C-alpha cells in the first residue's frame, strides 16, 4: 500500500433534517414468541421437579457422604448453552436445578461436562443427550462414570 496524504472525505450531506435514529429492539419478534413458549416450559418444569438433581451429583463428585442437602429448584439450565445453538424449548436440553448448582455449572463447564450437566456445542445429537443422562444417573447412584467422548480423548 502506498503511503501518502490521507484520504479526503466529504461530510455527509444532511440538509436541514437530522438522520433518524431508531433504537434497536432488545429482542426480535421471532424471539419474543419463542420466549412466550419458554416461560410455559420453565414454569411446568419448576413445578414438576421440586428438588435439584445437580445437588446430589455434586455431593458425590465432592466425596461427601451421609445426608445430602438438596435445594429447591429455581433455575432451568440449558445443557448446551443458547450461545452454542442449544435449544431453549427442547426439554431434553433443559434441567431444573438450584441457583448454587447453576452457578457452579456455569463457572466450571469442564467439571459439569464430566458429570453430565453440560455438553459442548458439537455434542448435539440424541446419542450425546442419552449419554449425559446415563452419566447423571451413574453419579446419582454412586457409581461415577465419564462420558464416552472423554474416554476416547483420554485413550489417545
N, CA and C of each residue as an Amber inpcrd file, in Angstrom:
protein
   468
   0.8430000  -1.1740000   0.0000000   0.0000000   0.0000000   0.0000000
   0.8860000   1.2330000   0.0000000   0.5380000   2.1460000  -0.8200000
   1.3160000   3.3590000  -0.9930000   0.9410000   4.3770000   0.0670000
   1.9560000   4.8890000   0.7230000   1.6970000   5.8990000   1.7470000
   1.7360000   7.2850000   1.1420000   0.8810000   8.0940000   1.6030000
   0.8440000   9.4570000   1.0980000  -0.0940000  10.2700000   1.9500000
  -0.7640000  11.1850000   1.3170000  -1.7100000  12.0130000   2.0250000
  -2.9030000  11.1720000   2.4610000  -3.5200000  11.5200000   3.5940000
  -4.7160000  10.7790000   3.9960000  -5.8560000  11.0160000   3.0070000
  -6.7370000  10.0680000   2.9290000  -7.8610000  10.1840000   2.0190000
  -8.7330000  11.3740000   2.4050000  -9.2330000  12.0370000   1.3860000
 -10.0820000  13.1750000   1.6440000 -11.5220000  12.7060000   1.7200000
 -12.1680000  12.9920000   2.7820000 -13.5450000  12.5550000   2.9760000
 -14.4660000  13.7640000   2.9530000 -15.5940000  13.5570000   2.3120000
 -16.5760000  14.6280000   2.2950000 -17.5940000  14.3570000   3.3900000
 -18.0230000  15.3950000   4.0810000 -19.0040000  15.1770000   5.1420000
 -20.3490000  14.7560000   4.5590000 -21.1480000  14.0410000   5.3820000
 -22.4760000  13.6400000   4.9440000 -23.3440000  14.8640000   4.7320000
 -24.0950000  14.8350000   3.6650000 -24.9890000  15.9480000   3.3890000
 -26.3270000  15.6260000   4.0080000 -26.6720000  16.3320000   5.0470000
 -27.8970000  16.0490000   5.7840000 -29.0040000  17.0460000   5.4640000
 -28.6700000  18.1360000   4.9140000 -29.6820000  19.1500000   4.6680000
 -30.1550000  19.7280000   5.9940000 -31.4110000  20.0710000   6.0530000
 -31.9580000  20.6410000   7.2750000 -32.3840000  19.5680000   8.2790000
 -32.5980000  18.3250000   7.7910000 -33.0660000  17.2620000   8.6730000
 -31.8930000  16.5100000   9.2920000 -32.1030000  16.0730000  10.4930000
 -31.1440000  15.1810000  11.1350000 -31.4870000  13.7470000  10.7290000
 -30.4880000  12.8800000  10.7310000 -30.7510000  11.4780000  10.4240000
 -31.6090000  10.8720000  11.5200000 -32.5670000  10.0800000  11.1070000
 -33.4630000   9.4530000  12.0710000 -32.7300000   8.2760000  12.7160000
 -32.7150000   8.2580000  14.0170000 -32.0770000   7.1710000  14.7600000
 -33.1560000   6.3870000  15.4950000 -33.3290000   5.1420000  15.1230000
 -34.2820000   4.3000000  15.8430000 -33.4990000   3.3220000  16.7070000
 -33.8700000   3.1840000  17.9530000 -33.1530000   2.2600000  18.8240000
 -33.4040000   0.8130000  18.4090000 -32.4100000  -0.0290000  18.6350000
 -32.5570000  -1.4480000  18.3450000 -33.4990000  -2.0920000  19.3490000
 -34.2350000  -3.0740000  18.8870000 -35.1110000  -3.8140000  19.7860000
 -34.2450000  -4.7450000  20.6360000 -34.5510000  -4.8810000  21.9180000
 -33.7700000  -5.8000000  22.7500000 -33.9650000  -7.2580000  22.3320000
 -35.1330000  -7.5810000  21.7690000 -35.4280000  -8.9440000  21.3490000
 -36.3230000  -8.8810000  20.1140000 -35.9980000  -9.6960000  19.1090000
 -36.7860000  -9.6990000  17.8750000 -38.1760000 -10.2790000  18.1260000
 -39.0820000 -10.0380000  17.1880000 -40.4430000 -10.5560000  17.3200000
 -40.4510000 -12.0780000  17.3100000 -39.5850000 -12.6810000  16.4920000
 -39.4850000 -14.1340000  16.4290000 -39.0230000 -14.6930000  17.7820000
 -38.0320000 -14.0400000  18.3850000 -37.5140000 -14.4980000  19.6670000
 -38.5270000 -14.2640000  20.7830000 -39.3050000 -13.1890000  20.6930000
 -40.3460000 -12.9320000  21.6870000 -41.3490000 -14.0820000  21.7260000
 -41.7280000 -14.5750000  20.5520000 -42.6930000 -15.6800000  20.5100000
 -42.0830000 -16.9580000  21.0870000 -40.7780000 -17.1640000  20.8880000
 -40.1120000 -18.3250000  21.4970000 -40.1330000 -18.2210000  23.0190000
 -39.9110000 -17.0280000  23.5300000 -39.8580000 -16.8480000  24.9790000
 -41.2420000 -16.9720000  25.6350000 -42.3050000 -16.7490000  24.8870000
 -43.6490000 -16.9960000  25.4150000 -43.7850000 -18.4960000  25.6840000
 -43.3470000 -19.3130000  24.7090000 -43.3870000 -20.7700000  24.8880000
 -42.4390000 -21.2110000  25.9980000 -41.2760000 -20.5840000  26.0700000
 -40.2830000 -20.9680000  27.0760000 -40.7970000 -20.7230000  28.4980000
 -41.4710000 -19.5940000  28.7180000 -41.9990000 -19.3110000  30.0570000
 -42.9320000 -20.4090000  30.5440000 -43.7400000 -20.9490000  29.6370000
 -44.6470000 -22.0500000  29.9870000 -43.8480000 -23.3010000  30.3420000
 -42.8370000 -23.6290000  29.5430000 -41.9990000 -24.8060000  29.7960000
 -41.2800000 -24.6710000  31.1300000 -40.7240000 -23.4870000  31.4070000
 -39.9890000 -23.2600000  32.6520000 -40.9080000 -23.4160000  33.8600000
 -42.0840000 -22.8220000  33.8080000 -42.9860000 -22.9410000  34.9570000
 -43.4260000 -24.3890000  35.1660000 -43.6670000 -25.1270000  34.0800000
 -44.0200000 -26.5440000  34.1970000 -42.8820000 -27.3550000  34.8050000
 -41.6600000 -27.0920000  34.3570000 -40.5080000 -27.8510000  34.8670000
 -40.2530000 -27.5520000  36.3430000 -40.3620000 -26.2940000  36.7350000
 -40.1180000 -25.9470000  38.1360000 -41.1960000 -26.5240000  39.0490000
 -42.4140000 -26.6760000  38.5300000 -43.4720000 -27.3150000  39.3110000
 -43.2960000 -28.8310000  39.3680000 -42.8360000 -29.4050000  38.2750000
 -42.6760000 -30.8590000  38.1950000 -41.4740000 -31.3460000  38.9910000
 -40.3490000 -30.6540000  38.8780000 -39.1130000 -31.0480000  39.5660000
 -38.8810000 -30.1030000  40.7330000 -39.2340000 -30.5220000  41.9190000
 -39.1320000 -29.6660000  43.0990000 -37.7200000 -29.6100000  43.6760000
 -36.9340000 -30.6890000  43.5110000 -35.5920000 -30.7190000  44.1080000
 -34.5250000 -30.7920000  43.0180000 -33.4070000 -30.1790000  43.3000000
 -32.3000000 -30.0700000  42.3550000 -31.5920000 -31.4140000  42.2050000
 -31.4600000 -31.8750000  40.9520000 -30.7560000 -33.1370000  40.7620000
 -29.2430000 -32.9380000  40.7120000 -28.7960000 -31.7260000  40.5140000
 -27.3600000 -31.4670000  40.4820000 -26.7510000 -31.4860000  41.8810000
 -27.5300000 -31.1820000  42.9150000 -27.0090000 -31.2050000  44.2960000
 -26.4730000 -32.5890000  44.6530000 -27.2160000 -33.6160000  44.3050000
 -26.7970000 -34.9870000  44.6000000 -25.5380000 -35.3340000  43.8210000
 -25.5170000 -34.9710000  42.5520000 -24.3670000 -35.2770000  41.6940000
 -23.1120000 -34.5950000  42.2120000 -23.2110000 -33.3170000  42.5590000
 -22.0330000 -32.5930000  43.0460000 -21.5810000 -33.0880000  44.4130000
 -22.4980000 -33.5650000  45.2510000 -22.0760000 -34.1040000  46.5460000
 -21.2680000 -35.3850000  46.3490000 -21.6540000 -36.2240000  45.3890000
 -20.8730000 -37.4290000  45.0740000 -19.5370000 -37.0300000  44.4790000
 -19.5350000 -36.0390000  43.5980000 -18.2910000 -35.5680000  42.9770000
 -17.3270000 -35.0370000  44.0400000 -17.8600000 -34.3220000  45.0240000
 -17.0230000 -33.7530000  46.0810000 -16.6260000 -34.7750000  47.1340000
 -17.1830000 -35.9760000  47.0580000 -16.8390000 -37.0270000  48.0080000
 -17.5350000 -36.8960000  49.3530000 -18.6430000 -36.1820000  49.3990000
 -19.3950000 -36.0410000  50.6530000 -20.2630000 -37.2710000  50.8620000
 -20.2490000 -37.7810000  52.0650000 -21.0770000 -38.9410000  52.3700000
 -22.1010000 -38.5580000  53.4320000 -23.0940000 -39.4150000  53.5940000
 -24.1250000 -39.1310000  54.5930000 -25.3000000 -38.4230000  53.9730000
 -25.9750000 -37.6490000  54.7740000 -27.1740000 -36.9430000  54.3230000
 -26.7650000 -35.7370000  53.4920000 -27.3590000 -35.6420000  52.3300000
 -27.0520000 -34.5540000  51.4010000 -28.2120000 -33.5690000  51.4070000
 -27.8890000 -32.2920000  51.5230000 -28.9310000 -31.2610000  51.4820000
 -29.2310000 -30.9480000  50.0210000 -30.4650000 -31.2010000  49.6190000
 -30.8990000 -30.9430000  48.2510000 -31.7570000 -29.6880000  48.2590000
 -31.3500000 -28.7010000  47.4800000 -32.0520000 -27.4150000  47.4330000
 -33.2680000 -27.4690000  46.5160000 -34.1350000 -26.4890000  46.6730000
 -35.3170000 -26.3420000  45.8250000 -34.8840000 -25.7750000  44.4680000
 -35.5230000 -26.2290000  43.4120000 -35.1730000 -25.7410000  42.0760000
 -35.7040000 -24.3270000  41.8670000 -34.8760000 -23.4910000  41.2750000
 -35.2910000 -22.1260000  40.9500000 -34.8940000 -21.7300000  39.5300000
 -33.9680000 -22.4570000  38.9270000 -33.4790000 -22.1340000  37.5880000
 -33.6900000 -23.3050000  36.6470000 -33.7980000 -22.9850000  35.3660000
 -33.7860000 -24.0140000  34.3320000 -32.5060000 -23.8020000  33.5390000
 -31.6800000 -24.8340000  33.5430000 -30.3490000 -24.7760000  32.9300000
 -30.3750000 -25.4580000  31.5720000 -29.7470000 -24.8450000  30.5670000
 -29.6090000 -25.4760000  29.2580000 -28.3210000 -26.2910000  29.2520000
 -28.4190000 -27.5720000  28.9240000 -27.2480000 -28.4410000  28.9020000
 -26.2750000 -27.9610000  27.8310000 -26.7880000 -27.6230000  26.6580000
 -25.9830000 -26.9280000  25.6420000 -26.4390000 -25.4750000  25.6670000
 -25.5200000 -24.5680000  25.8920000 -25.8420000 -23.1460000  26.0370000
 -26.5560000 -22.5920000  24.8130000 -27.3640000 -21.5790000  25.0410000
 -28.0370000 -20.8790000  23.9360000 -27.0130000 -20.3190000  22.9640000
 -25.9290000 -19.8010000  23.5010000 -24.8970000 -19.1910000  22.6530000
 -24.2060000 -20.2100000  21.7670000 -24.3660000 -21.4930000  22.0840000
 -23.7620000 -22.5560000  21.2840000 -24.8250000 -23.3190000  20.5020000
 -25.9190000 -22.6580000  20.1850000 -27.0430000 -23.2090000  19.4290000
 -27.8110000 -24.2820000  20.1840000 -27.8080000 -24.2200000  21.4830000
 -28.6520000 -25.1190000  22.2720000 -30.0800000 -24.6100000  22.2500000
 -31.0260000 -25.5340000  22.1730000 -32.4250000 -25.1410000  22.1040000
 -32.9300000 -24.7100000  23.4770000 -33.7120000 -23.6440000  23.5030000
 -34.2990000 -23.1910000  24.7630000 -35.7000000 -23.7560000  24.9560000
 -36.1710000 -24.5180000  23.9640000 -37.5110000 -25.0830000  24.0250000
 -37.5150000 -26.6050000  24.0980000 -36.3950000 -27.2490000  23.8310000
 -36.3030000 -28.7060000  23.8030000 -36.0820000 -29.2380000  25.2160000
 -37.0130000 -30.0350000  25.7170000 -36.9380000 -30.4990000  27.1070000
 -35.7250000 -31.3800000  27.3830000 -35.1990000 -32.0580000  26.3530000
 -34.0180000 -32.8880000  26.5930000 -32.7790000 -32.0210000  26.8460000
 -32.8480000 -30.7540000  26.5000000 -31.7280000 -29.8360000  26.7170000
 -31.8760000 -29.0450000  28.0170000 -32.9380000 -29.2750000  28.7720000
 -33.2190000 -28.4730000  29.9620000 -33.1770000 -29.3050000  31.2390000
 -32.6340000 -28.7100000  32.3000000 -32.6110000 -29.3180000  33.6310000
 -33.0660000 -28.2830000  34.6500000 -33.8940000 -28.7020000  35.5980000
 -34.3100000 -27.8140000  36.6830000 -33.3400000 -28.0040000  37.8450000
 -32.5950000 -26.9420000  38.1700000 -31.5930000 -27.0220000  39.2350000
 -31.6540000 -25.7730000  40.1130000 -30.9520000 -25.8360000  41.2500000
 -30.9320000 -24.6900000  42.1660000 -29.9170000 -23.6480000  41.6850000
 -29.9880000 -22.4610000  42.2640000 -29.1300000 -21.3650000  41.8500000
 -27.6490000 -21.6550000  42.1320000 -27.3640000 -22.2840000  43.2680000
 -25.9790000 -22.5890000  43.6430000 -25.3400000 -23.5550000  42.6310000
 -26.0720000 -24.5820000  42.2730000 -25.5570000 -25.5530000  41.2950000
 -25.4680000 -24.9320000  39.9060000 -26.4190000 -24.0740000  39.5640000
 -26.3880000 -23.4080000  38.2640000 -25.1330000 -22.5430000  38.1460000
 -24.8060000 -21.8480000  39.2250000 -23.5910000 -21.0310000  39.2370000
 -22.3540000 -21.9260000  39.0600000 -22.3510000 -23.0660000  39.7540000
 -21.2040000 -23.9790000  39.6780000 -21.0560000 -24.5650000  38.2750000
 -22.1630000 -24.9310000  37.6430000 -22.1150000 -25.4620000  36.2790000
 -21.6000000 -24.3990000  35.3180000 -22.0600000 -23.1740000  35.4940000
 -21.6550000 -22.0860000  34.6130000 -20.1780000 -21.7330000  34.7970000
 -19.7150000 -21.7380000  36.0360000 -18.3200000 -21.3760000  36.3140000
 -17.3350000 -22.4870000  35.9780000 -17.7810000 -23.7550000  36.0040000
 -16.8970000 -24.9030000  35.7630000 -17.4850000 -25.8190000  34.6950000
 -17.4890000 -25.4040000  33.4270000 -18.1360000 -26.2170000  32.4010000
 -17.4680000 -27.5760000  32.1820000 -16.1590000 -27.6780000  32.3340000
 -15.4770000 -28.9710000  32.1440000 -15.8720000 -29.9520000  33.2460000
 -15.9470000 -29.4750000  34.4690000 -16.3900000 -30.3130000  35.5880000
 -17.8350000 -30.7450000  35.3660000 -18.6700000 -29.8260000  34.9110000
 -20.0740000 -30.1340000  34.6510000 -20.2150000 -31.1190000  33.4990000
 -19.3430000 -31.0340000  32.5080000 -19.3730000 -31.9840000  31.3930000
 -19.0140000 -33.3820000  31.8750000 -18.0910000 -33.4680000  32.7940000
 -17.6590000 -34.7470000  33.3480000 -18.8050000 -35.4680000  34.0600000
 -19.6910000 -34.7270000  34.7040000 -20.8010000 -35.3330000  35.4490000
 -22.1250000 -35.3000000  34.6890000 -22.1030000 -34.8760000  33.4160000
 -23.2920000 -34.9270000  32.5720000 -24.2350000 -33.7560000  32.6750000
 -23.7760000 -32.6480000  33.2300000 -24.6460000 -31.4730000  33.3740000
 -24.4210000 -30.4140000  32.2930000 -23.4340000 -30.6250000  31.4400000
 -23.1210000 -29.6670000  30.3890000 -22.6090000 -30.4410000  29.1830000
 -22.9240000 -29.9650000  27.9960000 -22.4000000 -30.5450000  26.7710000
 -21.7980000 -29.4430000  25.9130000 -20.7650000 -29.7990000  25.1770000
 -20.1780000 -28.8550000  24.2260000 -21.1190000 -28.6990000  23.0340000
 -20.8870000 -27.6810000  22.2220000 -21.7930000 -27.3920000  21.1110000
 -21.8250000 -28.5130000  20.0790000 -20.7400000 -29.2320000  19.9000000
 -20.7110000 -30.3040000  18.9070000 -21.4210000 -31.5680000  19.3970000
 -21.7590000 -31.6330000  20.6640000 -22.4680000 -32.7930000  21.2380000
 -23.9710000 -32.5650000  21.1730000 -24.5150000 -32.3810000  19.9870000
 -25.9260000 -32.0230000  19.8910000 -26.7980000 -33.1350000  19.3140000
 -26.3360000 -34.3750000  19.3580000 -27.1490000 -35.4820000  18.8530000
 -27.8660000 -36.1670000  20.0120000 -28.8640000 -36.9720000  19.6680000
 -29.5910000 -37.7140000  20.7000000 -28.6670000 -38.6500000  21.4600000
 -27.6820000 -39.1720000  20.7790000 -26.7080000 -40.0700000  21.4080000
 -25.9950000 -39.3760000  22.5690000 -25.6170000 -38.1300000  22.3730000
 -24.9130000 -37.3770000  23.4160000 -25.8400000 -37.0280000  24.5800000
 -27.0900000 -36.6680000  24.2750000 -28.0520000 -36.3720000  25.3400000
 -28.3310000 -37.6100000  26.1910000 -28.4860000 -38.7600000  25.5250000
 -28.7140000 -40.0090000  26.2590000 -27.5060000 -40.3750000  27.1190000
 -26.3200000 -40.1570000  26.5810000 -25.0960000 -40.4460000  27.3430000
 -24.9950000 -39.5200000  28.5570000 -25.3250000 -38.2480000  28.3840000
 -25.2840000 -37.3110000  29.5120000 -26.2900000 -37.7230000  30.5850000
 -27.4590000 -38.1970000  30.1730000 -28.4600000 -38.6560000  31.1430000
 -27.9560000 -39.9040000  31.8760000 -27.3240000 -40.8190000  31.1330000
 -26.7700000 -42.0260000  31.7550000 -25.6780000 -41.6710000  32.7580000
 -24.8440000 -40.6930000  32.4190000 -23.7600000 -40.2580000  33.3040000
 -24.3430000 -39.6240000  34.5720000 -25.3740000 -38.7770000  34.4310000
 -26.0100000 -38.1650000  35.6040000 -26.5790000 -39.2420000  36.5250000
 -27.2410000 -40.2450000  35.9330000 -27.7990000 -41.3310000  36.7440000
 -26.7030000 -42.1200000  37.4610000 -25.5820000 -42.3500000  36.7900000
 -24.4930000 -43.1010000  37.4290000 -23.9120000 -42.3260000  38.6170000
 -23.7960000 -41.0070000  38.4840000 -23.2890000 -40.1910000  39.6000000
 -24.2950000 -40.1610000  40.7430000 -25.6020000 -40.0770000  40.4110000
 -26.6240000 -40.0550000  41.4630000 -26.6570000 -41.3690000  42.2400000
 -26.3660000 -42.4750000  41.5480000 -26.3980000 -43.7950000  42.1900000
 -25.0760000 -44.1630000  42.8540000 -24.0880000 -43.2690000  42.8030000
 -22.8220000 -43.5090000  43.4860000 -21.8420000 -44.3790000  42.7100000
 -22.1000000 -44.6320000  41.4190000 -21.1790000 -45.3790000  40.5730000
 -20.6840000 -44.4510000  39.4620000 -19.8190000 -43.5160000  39.7810000
 -19.4340000 -42.4820000  38.8010000 -18.7950000 -43.0590000  37.5390000
 -19.2590000 -42.5750000  36.4140000 -18.6810000 -42.9030000  35.1120000
 -18.4210000 -41.5970000  34.3860000 -17.6470000 -41.6830000  33.3030000
 -17.4020000 -40.4870000  32.5000000 -17.9540000 -40.7130000  31.0960000
 -18.3050000 -39.6480000  30.3930000 -18.8770000 -39.7700000  29.0490000
 -17.9080000 -40.4330000  28.0710000 -18.4560000 -41.1060000  27.0710000
 -17.6250000 -41.8460000  26.1220000 -16.6860000 -40.9330000  25.3490000
 -17.0910000 -39.6990000  25.0670000 -16.2230000 -38.8140000  24.3020000
 -15.0240000 -38.3630000  25.1240000 -15.1420000 -38.3510000  26.4450000
 -13.9840000 -38.0340000  27.2880000 -13.0850000 -39.2450000  27.4520000
 -13.6650000 -40.4640000  27.4310000 -12.8600000 -41.6910000  27.4830000
 -12.0150000 -41.8120000  26.2280000 -12.6330000 -41.5100000  25.0750000
 -11.9100000 -41.6040000  23.7950000 -10.7380000 -40.6360000  23.7350000
 -10.9330000 -39.4250000  24.2420000  -9.8450000 -38.4480000  24.2060000
  -8.7550000 -38.7950000  25.2050000  -9.1070000 -39.4950000  26.2970000
  -8.1110000 -39.9110000  27.2900000  -7.2520000 -41.0490000  26.7550000
  -7.8190000 -41.8940000  25.8790000  -7.0850000 -43.0260000  25.3190000
  -6.0920000 -42.6070000  24.2600000  -6.2790000 -41.4490000  23.6700000
  -5.3820000 -41.0100000  22.5840000  -4.0730000 -40.5090000  23.1030000
